[in-house]
Each structure stands twice: as structure tokens, then as C-alpha cells.
Amino acid sequence: MKISVSWLKEWIDTIPNDLSDRLTMAGLEVEGVELAAPKFTKVVVGHVVELVQHPDADKLRVAQVDVGTGELVQIVCGAPNVAVGVKVPTALVGALLPGDFKIKDAKLRGVASSGMLCSAKELGLNDDASGLMILDDSLAIGADFRELLKLDDEIIEIDLTPNRGDCLSILGVARDIAAITGSLSLIHI
């Protein structure tokens, strides 16, 4: 079973730094701890404000993207679902994506491109490479994508034995943590 540490923090006020060790010693064997998403940097919420056909490529389009800096950024994109008005994760020049892929200023078939509009697969979030990851329209342009989706959250994988049915939920694990740490109160109960 996988448990989000940020979800645990909604139920319990004190999460110890050595949580994995304490859970294992209490009989909830921790199989592993990982981040909610692979590491990447300099990815923000971008808003496509203008889109024209690439002059030398049928499948490419040139987008003008608002990334919250006050100036539009020109990005060449080949995704089939890129459209004016969508908000998408945008990797800025200098970004480092999963697989040590660095984003640099480039020219694609003679047209300058200063960044990359991203799919979920390019960010390591899932295997969907069918098009860009379309974001909710209410998100703030220029907001740090990693912070916005809380992708630095730790996910703890616990191997539950059949006799620990009490820990088949976030609340059950939070109760165990409260007992382990000596905290007498759970938040929201």
C-alpha cells in the first residue's frame, strides 16, 4: 500500500524524520520511499496565447507562450493538441527534465524555440505521450509546476500483513504514527 506523507500531515501534527524506520519497527514493513514524481526543474504553467503553422513543417506549429515573465516565449511544438488558450507545463530554457534532458535555445527547421511544452510522459508523471498535459484553466500563469502539484511529496510503500487490517487507510496509518510518536491527538477527529 502506498501512503502520501502530505496526506498523513492532514491527519497528524507530528511526522518524525525517521518515519520509515519507526513504521518498520512497529510492524508495518516499509518497502520503499520515493518522490511523487521524478526530479525536474524550471517547469512552470504556460498559457498558449498565439499559434501559427511552422513555415517548413506540416506537423509543427509555432506558439507564443505566456510564462508569467511579462514577455511571450516562442516555442516550436509538434503536439497534436496544442491550441490557443490552453495552459500546459512549460519547460523553460535551462530546465532539466527526467533522463538528464536539458532544455536549451534551439532552432527547429530554421525557427527559434526557447523552451518546450510538455506531455505527462516527458515529465515522468505517466506514460501518456499522446499530447500535451492540459492543465486546469484556473492555475496561475508562471506558477512553479512542481510546487503546484506537490510533486516533492514522499510516497511510502508499506507491505501490510493480513493481521494489520487497521492500517488499510491513511487514518489507520496515522493512528499508528500517533501511537509510535506518543502524540495523543489526531487532527480532524
Buried (B, 14 or more C-beta within 10 A) or exposed (E): BEBBBEBBBEBBEEBEEEBBEBBBEBEBBBEEEEEBBEEBBBBBBBBBEEBEEBEEBEEBBBBBBBBBEEEBBBBBBBBEBBBEEBBBBBBBBEBBBBEEEEBEEBEBEEBEBBBBBBBBBBBBBEEEEEBBBBBEEEBEBBBBBBEBBEBEBBBBBBEBEEEBEEBEEBBBBBBBBBEBBEBEEBEEE
